[in-house]
């Protein structure tokens, strides 16, 4: 179990990666060959985007996909929250597509494709 702290520090490091002002997600688009589901959540932690996080948790239990939650303050300049990315694809963003909210069925359809 000596590798567990290394894995935790790796995942924590992913949470603080800065993002450019583009449609690219803050952080990696794949981990171990799997597309990553990236959620950009509101700050402070008490004002999280719980619907998207719940949907991601349910989806990751079935499809076994990696999920990263990034606070908007760490997502880079111009980032909006809530926002949801799958791989390099922006699925939902506040003030834009789906106004930042996703449903289980919407994400399941994207993952199935």
N, C-alpha and C positions, 0 to 999 in steps of 0.2 A: 504494500500500500504506500510505498515511498513516492510513487508517481502521482498520487492524488493531489498533493499541494501544487505540483507543477501544472496539472490540468486546470485547477482552479485559478491559478495566476494567469494562465493562458486565456481562459474565458474572461476573467476580469479585464485583462489587457484589451480584449476585443471591445469591451463596453466603452472604452475611452478613446477609441480611434477617431480622429477628426474626419469630417467629410467635406468634400468640395461643394460649391454652390450649384451642383448639377442634379440630375435626376438619379444619380448613382446612390446606392444605399451607404450609410455610414458603417463601414466594416466590410468583412469578406462577403463575397457572393456565393462561395462554396466552401465547405469544410469536408475533407476526406471524400471529395467527388460528389457530395450531395449539395443541392441548392439550399441556401440558408433562408429561413423566414425571419426577417428583421422588422422589429416593431420600434418605432420612435414614439416615446411616451412623454407626456407633459411633466413639468417640474412643478413643485417639489414632489417627492415620492408619495405624499398623501393625496395628490391629485392625479394619480395614474389613470391610464386609459384601460380600465378594467375589462370592458367588453372585448377588445382586441386581444388582451392577454388571456382571457378565458377561452376564446376561440382558438388561439394558438396552442394552449395547453391541451385542449381536446384533440386538436388535429395532430399534434406531435405524439400523442399516445397511440394513435392508429397508424400513422404514416412513418413514424420514427424519423422525423426530420429535425435538424438542428434549429433552435430558436435563439435569437439574440434580442434583448431588450436594451435600447439605448435611450437615455434621457435626452430630451431635446437640447439641453444646455451643452451636451457632449457630442451632438450630431453634426456640428459645424455651422458656419455662418449661413443664414437664410433657411435653415431647416424649419419645418413645420411639424406640429404634433397635434393630433395623432397622424401617423403615417405608417404604411405597411408595404414592405417589399418582399418579393419572393425571387431569390437569385438577384439579378440586376434589374428586374421589372418592378416598377412602381405600380402597386395595385390600388392604393387608396391614400389620400392626403387631405388634411384639413383645408377646406375652402376649394377643393378640387374633386377628383374622382371619389365618389361615394362619401364625400365629406369626412374622410379619414376613418370610417368605420367599415369593418368587414363582417361577413357572416360565415358560419361554419361551411355552409354549402358553397358559397363563393370560393373560399380557399380550397375546399376539397376538389372542386371542378378544376381549378388551376393546377393543383398538384397532380391530379389524374392525367392531365394533358401532358 
